[in-house]
Amino acid sequence: MKRIAALTITLLACCTFSQCGALAQQRAQMPEARRAEHVASFVQVWTTVRDQHWDPTLNGVDWEGARRELQPKVEAAASDEEARAAIAALIERLGQTHFSLIPSDLYQLLDDGGTPSSGDTGIRVRVLDSRAIVSSVVGGAPAARAGVRPGWEIVRLGGVEIRPRLERLVRELPETLLKSADLASAVEGRLKGRTGESVTLTIGTGDGGLRELTVPFETPQGVRTIVGHLPPVWIRAETRELPGGIGYFALSGFANPVYVMDEFGKAVERFRNAAGLVIDLRGNQGGAGNIVMGMLGWLATDSDRQVGTVVRRGLTMKIIVQRRPSPFERPVAVLVDGLSVSGSEVFAAALQDMGRARIFGSRTAGAVLGSTVERLPNGDRFQYAFSDYVSATGRRLEGHGVVPDIAVNLTRDALLKGSDPVIEAAVEWIRQRR
């Protein structure tokens, strides 16, 4: 997803070309010691990919040629931005997910107690027909208190007209499975900011009216979680009962195993005798494989079940799920969409392969690679993938995603009416099974 960061910033930023030119003129020549750090970082990225990528051909990329072309640009860079741009260009040559450069500035802001994503409004967005539509609002978040509702359109954000920029993004972004996630991220990135500050929104309410709201950025809802060298994330689990006594469990990410496994275990016990269980992984950004396997253990049909294979350079590992002594045996429906990534795709594919669940929604992002994050000499972090994943039935999920058994798409009309057609389809299927 990092491959479109520069384009997204260009289209959604407020800076004019003249302002950008003035900033370029003000750049100071980079000190030699700092340039050496960037060069060392470039070499570390290049070497790490060469040695750790699971595919010795590096996805068919001329990696040596990329080094010869781009390393001189780092050596001649006049600013941190120019050096990072050359390193990012090297990473983008792979054309694969889970490879990205994370600037050190982000971590410095975190140390200062603030970051562009440290505060949240609680608004979740899907881009439908080039419009930024509110898909959900996190309960208790600032937007919920301000009365923002699903189905409303974000027309202007901080004074910036959103739809023209989204229309251009829709035209210019490549047609990949990650496009839905990229479009949503382009908007949601501007709905986050320093805690204590706020953003002004002009919102279309769907009845022809417009509302202007000032929504503060507050600490996100959920449990603050640190994963390796990545910035903190807030993991949220929601458990409630749907009509007909059907259980519902939603999860934002597979991180913080103590919290997630405890919440899921309580949901299983609560709904053990219910008609069925709906597991909502729409917008789930994935995470740790051990949590995915742990949750699958509650649902597996038999012991020692192989659900997939991890492929590393020179090594192939079978992924086995251990069935719980007292698993959940009622019907299970899993909800996914184009923002369901990584671990959520592995989870859905495993249940689909086992015939243990019916999958509802839209095709997932196809971003399923094992990755880690390391620190570079210039202080930046480098996320890189070191393994591929193949499901038990031989499906390669990277670039292909999980295709739902029953395709159901969100619509603005449904959201404005207060309904969720994906949940409703899952509930109806469970009722029929009952």
C-alpha positions as CSV (number, residue, x, y, z in Angstrom):
1,M,0.0,0.0,0.0
2,K,3.0,2.3,0.5
3,R,3.5,2.4,-3.3
4,I,0.8,5.1,-3.6
5,A,1.8,7.3,-0.7
6,A,3.3,10.0,-2.8
7,L,0.3,10.2,-5.1
8,T,-2.2,10.3,-2.3
9,I,-0.3,13.1,-0.5
10,T,-0.1,15.1,-3.8
11,L,-3.9,14.8,-4.4
12,L,-5.2,15.4,-0.9
13,A,-2.7,18.0,0.4
14,C,-3.4,21.7,0.5
15,C,0.1,22.8,-0.6
16,T,0.2,24.7,-3.9
17,F,2.9,24.2,-6.5
18,S,4.4,27.6,-5.7
19,Q,4.6,26.8,-2.0
20,C,6.2,23.5,-2.7
21,G,8.8,25.3,-4.9
22,A,9.6,27.8,-2.2
23,L,10.1,24.9,0.3
24,A,12.5,23.3,-2.2
25,Q,14.6,26.4,-2.4
26,Q,14.8,26.6,1.4
27,R,16.3,23.2,1.7
28,A,19.8,23.2,3.2
29,Q,22.6,21.0,1.8
30,M,22.7,17.7,3.6
31,P,25.6,17.2,6.0
32,E,28.0,14.4,4.8
33,A,27.5,12.4,7.9
34,R,23.7,12.4,7.4
35,R,24.1,11.4,3.7
36,A,26.3,8.5,4.7
37,E,23.5,7.3,7.0
38,H,21.1,7.3,4.1
39,V,23.5,5.5,1.8
40,A,24.0,2.9,4.5
41,S,20.2,2.6,4.8
42,F,19.9,2.1,1.1
43,V,22.5,-0.7,1.1
44,Q,20.8,-2.4,4.1
45,V,17.4,-2.4,2.4
46,W,18.9,-3.7,-0.9
47,T,20.9,-6.4,0.9
48,T,18.1,-7.5,3.2
49,V,15.7,-8.0,0.3
50,R,18.4,-9.8,-1.7
51,D,19.1,-12.2,1.2
52,Q,15.7,-12.6,2.9
53,H,13.1,-12.6,0.1
54,W,11.5,-16.0,-0.2
55,D,11.8,-15.9,-4.0
56,P,15.5,-16.0,-5.2
57,T,14.4,-14.2,-8.4
58,L,12.9,-11.4,-6.4
59,N,9.7,-11.4,-8.3
60,G,11.6,-11.1,-11.6
61,V,13.1,-7.7,-10.7
62,D,16.6,-6.7,-11.9
63,W,17.7,-6.0,-8.4
64,E,21.3,-5.2,-9.2
65,G,20.2,-2.8,-12.0
66,A,17.9,-1.1,-9.5
67,R,20.9,-0.6,-7.1
68,R,23.0,0.9,-9.9
69,E,20.3,3.3,-10.9
70,L,19.0,4.5,-7.5
71,Q,22.0,4.4,-5.1
72,P,23.6,7.4,-6.9
73,K,20.4,9.4,-6.2
74,V,20.8,8.7,-2.5
75,E,24.5,9.7,-2.7
76,A,23.5,13.0,-4.4
77,A,20.5,13.8,-2.3
78,A,20.2,17.3,-0.9
79,S,17.6,16.4,1.8
80,D,16.2,13.6,3.8
81,E,13.1,13.7,1.5
82,E,15.2,13.1,-1.6
83,A,17.1,10.3,0.0
84,R,13.9,8.6,1.3
85,A,12.3,9.0,-2.1
86,A,15.2,7.0,-3.8
87,I,15.0,4.3,-1.1
88,A,11.2,4.1,-1.4
89,A,11.6,3.8,-5.2
90,L,13.9,0.8,-4.7
91,I,11.3,-0.9,-2.5
92,E,8.5,-0.2,-4.9
93,R,10.4,-2.0,-7.7
94,L,9.2,-5.3,-6.0
95,G,5.6,-4.4,-6.6
96,Q,4.5,-6.4,-3.5
97,T,2.7,-5.7,-0.2
98,H,4.4,-5.6,3.2
99,F,7.4,-3.7,1.9
100,S,7.6,-0.1,3.1
101,L,9.7,2.6,4.5
102,I,8.6,4.3,7.7
103,P,10.2,7.7,8.3
104,S,11.9,8.3,11.7
105,D,9.9,11.6,12.0
106,L,6.9,9.5,12.8
107,Y,8.6,7.9,15.8
108,Q,10.0,11.3,17.0
109,L,6.4,12.6,17.0
110,L,5.3,9.6,19.0
111,D,8.0,10.3,21.6
112,D,6.7,13.8,21.8
113,G,3.2,12.5,22.6
114,G,1.7,13.3,19.3
115,T,1.6,12.1,15.7
116,P,-0.6,12.6,12.7
117,S,-2.4,9.4,13.7
118,S,-2.2,9.6,17.5
119,G,-5.7,11.0,17.7
120,D,-8.9,9.7,16.0
121,T,-12.4,11.0,15.2
122,G,-13.8,7.5,15.1
123,I,-15.1,7.8,11.5
124,R,-14.6,4.8,9.2
125,V,-14.9,5.4,5.5
126,R,-15.5,3.4,2.3
127,V,-15.2,5.1,-1.1
128,L,-18.4,4.4,-3.1
129,D,-18.8,5.9,-6.5
130,S,-15.8,8.3,-5.8
131,R,-17.6,9.6,-2.7
132,A,-16.2,9.4,0.9
133,I,-19.1,7.6,2.7
134,V,-19.1,7.0,6.4
135,S,-19.4,3.2,6.7
136,S,-19.4,3.2,10.5
137,V,-18.7,5.3,13.6
138,V,-16.8,3.8,16.6
139,G,-19.0,3.9,19.6
140,G,-18.0,6.5,22.2
141,A,-15.6,8.3,19.8
142,P,-15.9,12.0,19.1
143,A,-17.7,11.6,15.8
144,A,-20.4,9.4,17.5
145,R,-20.9,12.2,20.1
146,A,-21.2,14.7,17.3
147,G,-24.0,12.7,15.8
148,V,-22.2,11.5,12.6
149,R,-24.1,8.6,11.1
150,P,-23.3,5.8,8.6
151,G,-24.2,6.8,5.0
152,W,-23.3,10.4,5.4
153,E,-20.8,11.8,2.8
154,I,-17.7,13.7,3.8
155,V,-17.9,16.6,1.2
156,R,-15.1,18.8,2.6
157,L,-12.4,18.0,5.0
158,G,-10.5,20.8,6.6
159,G,-11.8,23.0,3.8
160,V,-10.6,20.7,1.1
161,E,-13.1,19.3,-1.5
162,I,-12.8,15.6,-1.3
163,R,-14.7,14.2,-4.2
164,P,-12.6,15.8,-7.1
165,R,-9.5,14.3,-5.5
166,L,-11.1,10.9,-5.1
167,E,-12.2,11.0,-8.7
168,R,-8.7,11.5,-9.8
169,L,-7.4,8.8,-7.5
170,V,-10.0,6.4,-8.9
171,R,-8.8,7.1,-12.4
172,E,-5.1,7.0,-11.7
173,L,-4.6,4.2,-9.1
174,P,-3.9,0.8,-10.6
175,E,-6.7,-1.7,-10.7
176,T,-5.5,-4.0,-7.9
177,L,-7.3,-5.7,-5.0
178,L,-5.7,-3.0,-2.7
179,K,-7.4,-0.2,-4.4
180,S,-10.4,-0.1,-2.0
181,A,-8.0,0.0,1.0
182,D,-5.9,2.7,-0.7
183,L,-8.9,4.9,-1.4
184,A,-10.3,4.6,2.1
185,S,-6.8,5.2,3.7
186,A,-6.5,8.4,1.6
187,V,-9.5,9.8,3.4
188,E,-9.1,8.3,6.8
189,G,-5.5,9.5,7.1
190,R,-7.0,13.1,7.2
191,L,-9.4,12.0,9.9
192,K,-6.6,11.5,12.3
193,G,-4.4,14.0,14.0
194,R,-2.8,15.2,17.2
195,T,-4.9,14.6,20.2
196,G,-6.4,17.8,21.5
197,E,-6.6,19.3,18.0
198,S,-9.7,19.0,15.7
199,V,-10.9,18.9,12.1
200,T,-13.7,20.7,10.4
201,L,-16.0,18.6,8.3
202,T,-18.7,19.5,5.8
203,I,-21.0,16.5,5.6
204,G,-23.9,15.6,3.3
205,T,-26.6,13.9,5.3
206,G,-28.2,12.2,2.3
207,D,-31.4,14.3,2.4
208,G,-30.0,17.2,0.4
209,G,-28.7,18.9,3.5
210,L,-25.2,19.8,4.6
211,R,-23.8,20.0,8.1
212,E,-20.6,21.6,9.2
213,L,-19.0,19.9,12.3
214,T,-15.8,20.4,14.2
215,V,-14.7,17.1,15.5
216,P,-11.8,16.7,18.0
217,F,-9.1,14.2,17.8
218,E,-9.0,11.9,20.8
219,T,-7.2,8.8,21.9
220,P,-8.6,6.0,19.8
221,Q,-11.1,3.5,21.3
222,G,-9.6,0.1,22.1
223,V,-6.4,-1.3,23.7
224,R,-3.1,0.4,22.9
225,T,-0.8,-2.2,21.4
226,I,2.9,-2.1,20.3
227,V,4.0,-4.6,17.7
228,G,7.7,-4.8,17.2
229,H,9.2,-1.5,15.8
230,L,5.8,-0.4,14.4
231,P,3.9,2.6,15.7
232,P,1.2,1.8,18.3
233,V,-2.2,0.5,17.2
234,W,-5.5,0.4,19.1
235,I,-7.1,-3.0,18.9
236,R,-10.9,-3.1,19.4
237,A,-13.2,-6.1,19.9
238,E,-16.9,-5.8,20.0
239,T,-19.4,-8.5,21.2
240,R,-23.2,-8.2,20.9
241,E,-26.3,-10.1,20.2
242,L,-28.0,-9.9,16.8
243,P,-31.7,-10.5,16.1
244,G,-32.7,-14.1,16.6
245,G,-30.2,-14.7,19.3
246,I,-27.3,-14.8,16.9
247,G,-23.9,-13.9,18.3
248,Y,-21.7,-11.1,16.8
249,F,-18.0,-10.6,17.3
250,A,-16.0,-7.9,15.4
251,L,-12.2,-7.5,15.6
252,S,-10.1,-4.6,14.2
253,G,-6.8,-6.5,14.1
254,F,-4.9,-9.7,15.2
255,A,-2.6,-8.1,17.8
256,N,-2.4,-8.2,21.6
257,P,-3.0,-11.9,22.1
258,V,-4.0,-11.7,25.7
259,Y,-6.7,-9.2,25.0
260,V,-8.0,-10.7,21.7
261,M,-8.0,-14.3,22.9
262,D,-9.8,-13.4,26.1
263,E,-12.4,-11.4,24.3
264,F,-13.0,-14.1,21.7
265,G,-13.1,-16.8,24.3
266,K,-15.8,-14.9,26.2
267,A,-17.8,-14.5,23.0
268,V,-17.6,-18.2,22.3
269,E,-18.8,-19.1,25.7
270,R,-21.6,-16.5,25.6
271,F,-23.0,-17.7,22.3
272,R,-22.1,-21.4,22.7
273,N,-25.8,-22.4,22.5
274,A,-26.9,-19.6,20.1
275,A,-28.2,-20.2,16.6
276,G,-24.8,-19.2,15.2
277,L,-21.9,-16.7,15.3
278,V,-21.1,-13.8,13.0
279,I,-17.4,-12.9,12.9
280,D,-16.9,-9.4,11.4
281,L,-13.4,-8.9,9.9
282,R,-14.2,-6.0,7.6
283,G,-11.4,-3.4,7.9
284,N,-9.3,-5.9,9.9
285,Q,-5.7,-5.1,9.3
286,G,-4.3,-8.5,10.2
287,G,-1.4,-9.1,12.6
288,A,0.1,-12.1,14.4
289,G,-0.4,-15.6,13.0
290,N,-0.4,-17.1,16.5
291,I,-3.7,-15.2,17.3
292,V,-5.2,-16.3,14.0
293,M,-4.4,-19.9,14.8
294,G,-5.6,-19.6,18.3
295,M,-9.0,-18.3,17.2
296,L,-9.2,-21.0,14.6
297,G,-8.7,-23.6,17.4
298,W,-12.1,-22.6,18.8
299,L,-13.8,-23.4,15.4
300,A,-11.8,-26.3,13.9
301,T,-13.6,-29.4,13.0
302,D,-10.8,-31.8,13.9
303,S,-7.4,-31.9,15.6
304,D,-4.0,-31.3,13.9
305,R,-5.7,-29.7,10.9
306,Q,-3.3,-28.2,8.3
307,V,-4.7,-24.9,7.2
308,G,-1.9,-23.6,5.1
309,T,1.8,-23.6,4.2
310,V,4.4,-20.8,4.8
311,V,7.1,-20.6,2.1
312,R,10.5,-19.1,3.0
313,R,13.7,-19.3,1.0
314,G,14.8,-22.9,1.2
315,L,12.2,-23.8,3.8
316,T,8.5,-24.8,3.7
317,M,6.5,-25.1,6.9
318,K,3.0,-26.6,7.4
319,I,0.6,-24.5,9.5
320,I,-1.3,-26.7,11.9
321,V,-4.4,-25.7,14.0
322,Q,-5.0,-27.5,17.3
323,R,-8.7,-28.0,18.0
324,R,-9.8,-26.8,21.4
325,P,-11.2,-29.5,23.8
326,S,-14.6,-27.8,23.8
327,P,-14.9,-25.9,20.5
328,F,-17.7,-23.8,19.1
329,E,-19.8,-26.1,16.9
330,R,-22.7,-23.9,15.7
331,P,-22.8,-22.3,12.3
332,V,-20.2,-19.5,11.6
333,A,-20.4,-16.6,9.1
334,V,-17.3,-14.5,8.5
335,L,-17.6,-11.0,7.0
336,V,-14.8,-9.5,4.9
337,D,-14.2,-6.7,2.4
338,G,-11.5,-5.0,0.4
339,L,-10.0,-3.7,3.7
340,S,-9.6,-7.1,5.2
341,V,-5.9,-7.8,5.1
342,S,-3.2,-10.4,5.9
343,G,-4.2,-12.4,9.0
344,S,-7.9,-11.8,8.4
345,E,-7.5,-13.3,5.0
346,V,-5.7,-16.3,6.4
347,F,-8.5,-16.8,8.9
348,A,-11.3,-16.6,6.4
349,A,-9.5,-18.8,3.9
350,A,-8.8,-21.5,6.5
351,L,-12.5,-21.7,7.6
352,Q,-13.6,-21.7,3.9
353,D,-11.2,-24.5,3.1
354,M,-12.5,-26.5,6.1
355,G,-16.1,-26.0,5.1
356,R,-16.5,-24.6,8.6
357,A,-17.9,-21.2,7.8
358,R,-19.6,-19.3,5.0
359,I,-17.8,-16.1,3.9
360,F,-19.9,-13.0,3.1
361,G,-19.0,-9.6,1.7
362,S,-16.5,-8.6,-1.0
363,R,-13.1,-9.9,-2.1
364,T,-10.3,-9.3,0.4
365,A,-7.1,-7.2,-0.3
366,G,-4.8,-10.1,-1.3
367,A,-2.0,-8.9,1.0
368,V,-0.8,-12.0,2.8
369,L,2.9,-12.1,3.4
370,G,4.9,-12.7,6.5
371,S,6.9,-9.6,7.4
372,T,9.0,-7.9,10.1
373,V,10.4,-4.4,10.7
374,E,14.0,-3.4,11.3
375,R,15.7,-0.2,12.1
376,L,17.9,1.5,9.5
377,P,21.1,3.6,10.1
378,N,19.2,6.8,9.3
379,G,16.7,6.1,12.0
380,D,13.9,5.1,9.6
381,R,12.3,1.6,9.8
382,F,12.0,-0.8,7.0
383,Q,9.2,-3.3,6.8
384,Y,9.9,-6.2,4.6
385,A,8.3,-9.6,3.8
386,F,10.2,-12.8,4.1
387,S,7.6,-15.5,3.5
388,D,4.7,-16.3,1.2
389,Y,1.5,-18.2,2.2
390,V,-0.5,-20.9,0.4
391,S,-3.8,-22.2,1.8
392,A,-4.5,-25.8,2.5
393,T,-6.3,-26.2,-0.9
394,G,-3.3,-24.7,-2.7
395,R,-4.7,-21.2,-3.1
396,R,-2.0,-18.4,-3.1
397,L,-3.7,-15.5,-1.4
398,E,-1.2,-12.8,-2.2
399,G,-2.6,-10.8,-5.1
400,H,-5.7,-13.0,-5.2
401,G,-7.4,-12.5,-1.9
402,V,-10.4,-14.5,-0.6
403,V,-13.5,-14.6,-2.7
404,P,-16.7,-14.7,-0.5
405,D,-19.1,-17.5,-0.9
406,I,-21.9,-15.0,-1.0
407,A,-21.0,-11.6,-2.5
408,V,-22.7,-8.7,-0.7
409,N,-21.7,-5.0,-1.2
410,L,-22.3,-2.1,1.1
411,T,-24.5,0.7,-0.5
412,R,-25.1,4.2,0.7
413,D,-28.8,3.8,0.5
414,A,-28.7,0.8,2.9
415,L,-26.4,2.7,5.3
416,L,-28.7,5.7,5.3
417,K,-31.5,3.4,6.3
418,G,-29.5,2.1,9.2
419,S,-29.1,-1.3,7.7
420,D,-26.1,-3.5,7.0
421,P,-26.8,-5.8,4.0
422,V,-23.7,-7.9,4.8
423,I,-24.7,-8.7,8.3
424,E,-28.3,-9.2,7.2
425,A,-27.3,-11.8,4.6
426,A,-25.2,-13.6,7.2
427,V,-28.0,-13.6,9.7
428,E,-30.5,-15.0,7.1
429,W,-28.1,-17.8,6.2
430,I,-27.7,-18.8,9.9
431,R,-31.5,-18.7,10.4
432,Q,-31.8,-21.1,7.4
433,R,-29.2,-23.4,8.9
434,R,-31.1,-23.4,12.2
